[in-house]
Amino acid sequence: MSDIVEHYSDPQDASVALYLMENDGDELTDILVAALEDAFRILDEDWSFHTMH
């Protein structure tokens, strides 16, 4: 292991890293699962729209 601290150039990555260091992952897992469900719903709606034509 190295003593070099990773610096994140993307603020979103830094926010996620900080969140994971300070909290357990259960809440983040719930957020990610909800986002995936939304993405699959949108894809399903888009797929249904294209198969009707």
NORWOHU-V520353 format. One record per residue. N is the residue number from 0. RES is the residue in one letter. SS is DSSP state (A for helix, B for strand, O for the rest). OMEGA is omega as a letter, one per 20 degrees, with the letter a starting at -180 (* if undefined). NEAR is the number of other C-alpha atoms within 8 Angstrom. Layout:
N_RES_SS_OMEGA_NEAR, N_RES_SS_OMEGA_NEAR
This chain:
0_M_O_a_2, 1_S_O_r_3, 2_D_O_a_4, 3_I_O_r_4, 4_V_O_r_4, 5_E_O_r_4, 6_H_O_a_4, 7_Y_O_r_7, 8_S_O_r_6, 9_D_O_a_6, 10_P_A_r_7, 11_Q_A_r_6, 12_D_A_r_9, 13_A_A_r_10, 14_S_A_r_8, 15_V_A_r_8, 16_A_A_r_8, 17_L_A_r_8, 18_Y_A_a_8, 19_L_A_r_9, 20_M_A_a_7, 21_E_A_a_6, 22_N_O_r_6, 23_D_O_a_7, 24_G_O_a_7, 25_D_A_a_6, 26_E_A_r_7, 27_L_A_r_7, 28_T_A_r_8, 29_D_A_r_8, 30_I_A_a_8, 31_L_A_r_8, 32_V_A_r_8, 33_A_A_r_8, 34_A_A_r_8, 35_L_A_r_8, 36_E_A_r_8, 37_D_A_a_8, 38_A_A_r_8, 39_F_A_r_8, 40_R_A_r_8, 41_I_A_r_8, 42_L_A_r_8, 43_D_A_r_8, 44_E_A_r_8, 45_D_A_r_8, 46_W_A_r_8, 47_S_A_r_8, 48_F_A_a_8, 49_H_A_a_7, 50_T_A_a_6, 51_M_O_a_5, 52_H_O_*_4
